[in-house]
Amino acid sequence: MSDWLISLEGTEAGRHLAMALALSAAFLHAIFGALQKGRHDPWLSRGVIDFSYFAMAAPFALFVVPWPEPHMWPIFGWVLVIHTLYKLLQGLAYSKGAYTVVYPVVRGTGPLFTVIGAYFLFGEVFTAIQWMGIGVLLIGIYGLAVYNLRTLTLNRDTMPLALGLAVVTGLFVALYTTYDAYGIRATANPFTFLAWFFFLDGLFMPVLAYLRWRSMPVRPTFGPLIARGVAGGLVAFMSFGSIMLATRLDKVGEAAVLRETSTVFAALIGWLVLRETVGPRRIALMALIATGAVIVEFGG
């Protein structure tokens, strides 16, 4: 499968597959965010999710895929630093603010900086039409966040801090998107990068979550947490794996923009699962996000 995937790099078929992978990642990432933000403490949720995908990735990393080349170990080191800081910032943002406000700000900040980073790191250039599409997408995403903030009744006192954390988290989204793309392109076998990424990336947060769990006066039971962790681990494999493969097959910036249609899916999850209200204004803003992504994808 690796040889087939590599053969598609730079081809029209590869571009179409990258688009499908990025859209799949968008849908799955919205589910992933909802799993982390749900009724459990977000730190505990993230800890069991990371432990789950660590356990799932271990046999593939150790016994199935080729081992990483020597030059990959420093790359993995920086990948882990970036992802750990991202997860700490995301956990803080989710702890301080409402999911439907924080999530769009995080995801809206990411693609703008990713496009800029992809220009400097990979020499990717967007057309004027594509920049217009990014503008439309950002108006929709930030408009959705502002609308959700205006209708918010809970956590209003902590929202300024949450929004600041969300912007910084978005910057780290761009950083990990571009650096992961660099990493998956630096190894001969893309599945080597994926397996070892999940194996190594799942080591830190479970320790932090366990220490937090031990310090809680009322400790939640493990059963529901483990079930959430297994579900989140599977979703993480498919979501992060899809976007990383998409950035190897086609432009990093375009894949990042398509992934941010996750805000549309997140709003739908908020409506269907979290019982949040979705009115005509939010529908219009979600339509702007989708329109912006379409312009970026087909304006190149």
VENHUDA-V679930 format. One record per pair of residues at least 4 apart in sequence whose ideal C-beta (glycine too) atoms are under 7 Angstrom apart, sorted by the first residue. I is the first residue (numbers start at 1). J is the second residue. Records with the same first field share a line. If there is no record, write none. Layout:
I = J, J
//
This chain:
1 = 5
2 = 6, 189, 190, 191
3 = 7
5 = 190
8 = 13, 14, 17, 249
9 = 14, 248, 249
10 = 14
12 = 16
13 = 17
14 = 18, 249, 250
15 = 19, 250
16 = 20
17 = 21, 249
18 = 22, 246, 249, 250, 255
19 = 23, 258, 297
20 = 24
21 = 25, 242, 243, 245, 246
22 = 26, 243, 246, 255, 258, 259
23 = 27, 258, 261
24 = 28, 242
25 = 29, 239, 242, 243, 246, 259
26 = 30, 258, 259, 260, 261, 262, 265
27 = 31, 262, 265
28 = 32, 235, 238, 239, 242
29 = 33, 239, 259, 262
30 = 34, 262, 265, 266, 269
31 = 35, 235, 269
32 = 36, 232, 235, 236, 239
33 = 37, 99, 103, 266
34 = 38, 266, 269, 273
35 = 45, 49, 228, 231, 232, 235
36 = 42, 45, 46, 49, 94, 232
37 = 42, 94, 99
38 = 45
40 = 44, 45, 220, 225, 228
41 = 45
42 = 46, 91, 94, 95
43 = 47, 91, 208, 209, 212
44 = 48, 209, 212, 213, 220, 225
45 = 49, 228
46 = 50, 87, 91, 205, 209
47 = 51, 205, 206, 208, 209, 210
48 = 52, 209, 225, 226, 228, 229
49 = 53, 229, 232, 233, 236
50 = 54, 201, 202, 205, 206
51 = 55, 202, 206, 229
52 = 56, 229, 230, 232, 233
53 = 57, 198, 202, 233, 236, 237
54 = 58, 198, 199, 202, 203
56 = 233, 237
57 = 61, 195, 198, 199, 202
58 = 62, 199
59 = 63, 64
60 = 64, 65, 195
61 = 65, 195, 196, 199
65 = 189, 191, 192, 195
66 = 189, 192
68 = 72, 73, 76, 187, 192, 196
69 = 187
72 = 76, 186, 187
73 = 77
74 = 78
75 = 79, 183, 186
76 = 80, 196, 200
77 = 81
78 = 82, 179
79 = 83, 179, 180, 183, 197
80 = 84, 200, 201
81 = 85
82 = 86, 172, 175, 176, 179
83 = 87, 176, 201
84 = 88, 204
85 = 89, 172
86 = 90, 169, 172, 173, 176
87 = 91, 205
88 = 92
89 = 93, 165, 168, 169, 172
90 = 94, 106, 169
91 = 95
92 = 96, 165
93 = 97, 102, 106, 162, 165, 166, 169
94 = 99, 102
96 = 155, 158, 161, 162, 165
97 = 101, 102, 155, 158, 159, 162, 163
98 = 102, 148, 152, 154, 155
99 = 103, 270
100 = 148, 267, 270, 276
101 = 105, 145, 148, 149, 152, 159
102 = 106, 162, 166
103 = 107, 263, 266
104 = 108, 141, 144, 145, 263
105 = 109, 145, 163, 166, 167, 170
106 = 110, 166, 169, 170, 173
107 = 141, 260, 262, 263
108 = 138, 141, 142, 145, 170, 260
109 = 113, 167, 170, 171
110 = 114, 170, 173, 174, 177, 256, 260
111 = 115, 134, 256, 257, 260
112 = 116, 134, 138
113 = 117, 171, 174
114 = 118, 174, 177, 178, 252, 253, 256
115 = 119, 126, 134, 253, 256
117 = 121, 174, 178
118 = 122, 124, 178, 251, 252, 253
119 = 123, 124, 125
121 = 178, 182
122 = 252
124 = 251, 252, 253
126 = 130, 131, 253
127 = 299, 300
128 = 132
129 = 133, 295, 299
130 = 134, 295, 296, 299, 300
131 = 135
132 = 136, 295
133 = 137, 292, 295, 296, 299
134 = 138, 257, 292, 296
135 = 139
136 = 140, 288, 291, 292, 295
137 = 141, 257, 260, 289, 292, 293, 296
138 = 142
139 = 143, 288
140 = 144, 285, 286, 288, 289, 292
141 = 145, 260, 263, 289
142 = 146
143 = 147, 285, 288
144 = 148, 263, 267, 282, 285, 286
145 = 149
146 = 150
147 = 151, 281, 282, 285
148 = 152
149 = 159
152 = 156
155 = 159
158 = 162
159 = 163
160 = 164
161 = 165
162 = 166
163 = 167
164 = 168
165 = 169
166 = 170
167 = 171
168 = 172
169 = 173
170 = 174
171 = 175
172 = 176
173 = 177
174 = 178
175 = 179
176 = 180
177 = 181, 252, 256
178 = 182, 252
179 = 183
180 = 184, 244, 247
181 = 185, 247, 252
182 = 186
183 = 193
184 = 190, 193, 244, 247, 248
185 = 248
187 = 192, 193
190 = 194, 245, 248
191 = 195
192 = 196
193 = 197
194 = 198, 241, 244
195 = 199
196 = 200
197 = 201
198 = 202, 237
202 = 206
204 = 208
205 = 209
206 = 210
207 = 211
208 = 212
209 = 213
210 = 214
211 = 215
212 = 216
213 = 219
220 = 225
222 = 226
223 = 227
224 = 228
225 = 229
226 = 230
227 = 231
228 = 232
229 = 233
230 = 234
231 = 235
232 = 236
233 = 237
234 = 238
235 = 239
236 = 240
237 = 241
238 = 242
239 = 243
240 = 244
241 = 245
242 = 246
243 = 247, 255, 259
244 = 248
245 = 249
246 = 250, 255
247 = 252, 255
250 = 254, 255
251 = 255
252 = 256
253 = 257
254 = 258, 296, 297, 300
255 = 259
256 = 260
257 = 293, 296
258 = 293, 297
261 = 289, 290, 293
262 = 266
263 = 267, 289
264 = 268, 286, 289, 290
265 = 269
266 = 270
267 = 271, 278, 282, 286
268 = 272
269 = 273, 274
270 = 274, 276
271 = 276, 278
278 = 282, 283
280 = 284
281 = 285
282 = 286
283 = 287
284 = 288
285 = 289
286 = 290
287 = 291
288 = 292
289 = 293
290 = 294
291 = 295
292 = 296
293 = 297
294 = 298
295 = 299
//
